[in-house]
Amino acid sequence: MGITSAVLLMVGAAFYWCTAHQDVIFVSLSICASLCIFSVLAFSTVQESVTVLGSVGLQHSKTYWCGLSTTSFLPLPVVHDVIINEGITMHKVVFYLAVAIGPRGGSVQDVVKLVPLFTSFSLKLEAMEKIYHQIRTCLFDDVTAAS
C-alpha cells in the first residue's frame, strides 16, 4: 500500500467519522464560536481614564466590559513629557496621546519609551489637544500649555 492509498484511506475515514458524528462536531463548533465571541466582548474596553496627581504622577486606568479593570501609575520623576504623536498607516494619519518616560532624573535625551494613552478609543485631535493642555498644566505647571 503506497502513500497515496494511505492518505486516501485516512481522508475517507475522517469523512466517514464526520458524517457519523455530526452532532459532536456541531456542538464542538458551537462551543468554540461562543467562547470566541465571549472573549472578544468580555475584553473590549468600556472606559479609559487618566488621573493627574499634581506633583506625584499620572495614573492610567482601563475598565473592560466584563468588569475587570487595570491601572498603571507613572511617577512624576520618570515622566519627561506628554506629547501628541502621529502614526502613519497605509491610508491615513492617526494621532495619539503619549507620555515619554525615562530614568529618574534623566534628561530628555534619556527617554526610554512612549506610553500611549487612550489606545482603545480614537479621539478627535481637538479633544486630544484639550487633554494634552490639561495634563501639561497639572504636571509641569506649564502656563503656555493652557493657552
Disulfide bonds with the S-S distance in Angstrom:
none
